[in-house]
């Protein structure tokens, strides 16, 4: 029987996060080049934004990969504090809802972005 130590499990998890971050950075650069350029973000800053999104989304129960990507999109498009911003009170309210899972929360936020803000998905 093979035994995997906690240290090995942590290393595997870290590699998985690193791969997710790299994929997400590539996606953001392809999907939102104008927004990244207008904010003067370099690759390292987009990576930091993505890592921040991974951590912050988890606190709201947003943990599925596709939902975390949508959360990171909001950080890019609405601002790094969109979930606490007075400009978007619906965002924090939605993310704190206990009756929705992460997918449901991000679906509602996407609806606000599209219909209330006229922002891209």
C-alpha positions in Angstrom: 0.0 0.0 0.0 1.3 3.5 -0.9 1.0 6.2 1.7 1.0 9.8 0.7 2.2 12.3 3.4 0.4 15.6 4.1 3.5 17.4 2.7 3.1 15.5 -0.6 -0.7 16.2 -0.7 0.0 19.9 -0.1 2.6 19.8 -2.9 0.0 18.2 -5.3 -2.6 20.8 -4.3 -0.1 23.6 -4.9 0.7 22.3 -8.4 -3.0 22.1 -9.2 -3.5 25.7 -8.1 -0.5 26.8 -10.2 -1.9 25.1 -13.3 -5.3 26.7 -12.7 -3.8 30.1 -12.2 -1.7 29.8 -15.4 -4.8 28.7 -17.4 -6.9 31.5 -16.0 -4.2 34.1 -16.7 -4.1 33.0 -20.3 -7.9 33.1 -20.6 -8.1 36.6 -19.1 -5.4 37.9 -21.5 -7.3 36.5 -24.4 -10.8 37.4 -23.3 -10.1 40.9 -21.8 -7.0 42.4 -23.4 -8.5 45.9 -23.6 -9.4 45.9 -19.9 -6.0 44.5 -18.9 -4.2 47.1 -21.0 -6.4 50.0 -19.8 -5.6 49.1 -16.2 -1.9 48.7 -17.0 -1.7 45.2 -15.7 1.3 43.0 -16.5 1.3 39.2 -16.4 2.6 39.1 -12.8 -0.3 41.4 -11.6 -2.9 39.3 -13.5 -1.4 36.3 -11.8 -1.6 37.9 -8.4 -5.2 39.0 -9.1 -6.1 35.4 -10.0 -4.4 34.0 -6.8 -6.3 36.5 -4.8 -9.5 35.5 -6.5 -8.9 31.8 -5.6 -8.5 32.7 -1.9 -11.3 35.2 -1.7 -13.9 33.1 -3.7 -13.4 30.2 -1.3 -14.6 32.3 1.6 -17.9 32.7 -0.2 -18.3 29.0 -1.1 -17.3 29.6 -4.7 -15.0 26.7 -5.3 -15.7 25.1 -8.7 -13.1 26.0 -11.2 -15.5 27.7 -13.7 -17.1 29.7 -10.9 -13.8 30.8 -9.5 -12.9 32.1 -13.0 -16.1 34.1 -13.1 -15.2 35.5 -9.6 -11.7 36.5 -10.9 -13.4 38.1 -14.0 -15.4 40.3 -11.5 -12.2 41.3 -9.8 -10.8 42.4 -13.1 -13.9 44.1 -14.5 -15.5 45.5 -11.4 -12.5 46.1 -9.2 -10.6 44.2 -6.6 -13.1 45.0 -3.8 -16.2 44.5 -5.9 -17.6 42.1 -3.2 -17.4 44.8 -0.6 -17.9 47.9 -2.8 -20.8 50.4 -2.2 -21.0 50.6 -5.9 -22.1 47.0 -6.2 -24.0 46.2 -3.0 -25.7 43.3 -4.7 -22.4 41.5 -5.2 -21.6 41.1 -1.5 -25.2 40.4 -0.6 -25.3 37.6 -3.3 -22.0 36.1 -2.3 -23.1 35.9 1.4 -26.3 34.1 0.6 -26.4 30.7 2.4 -29.3 29.4 0.2 -27.1 29.3 -2.9 -24.1 27.3 -3.9 -21.1 28.9 -5.7 -22.6 28.3 -9.1 -25.9 29.9 -8.2 -24.1 32.9 -6.7 -22.0 33.5 -9.7 -25.0 33.0 -12.0 -26.8 35.8 -10.2 -23.7 38.0 -10.3 -23.4 37.4 -14.1 -27.0 38.4 -14.5 -26.4 41.7 -12.7 -23.3 42.3 -14.9 -25.2 41.7 -18.1 -28.5 43.3 -17.4 -27.8 45.9 -14.8 -24.3 47.0 -15.7 -24.1 46.0 -19.3 -20.7 44.4 -18.6 -19.5 41.4 -20.6 -19.6 37.9 -19.2 
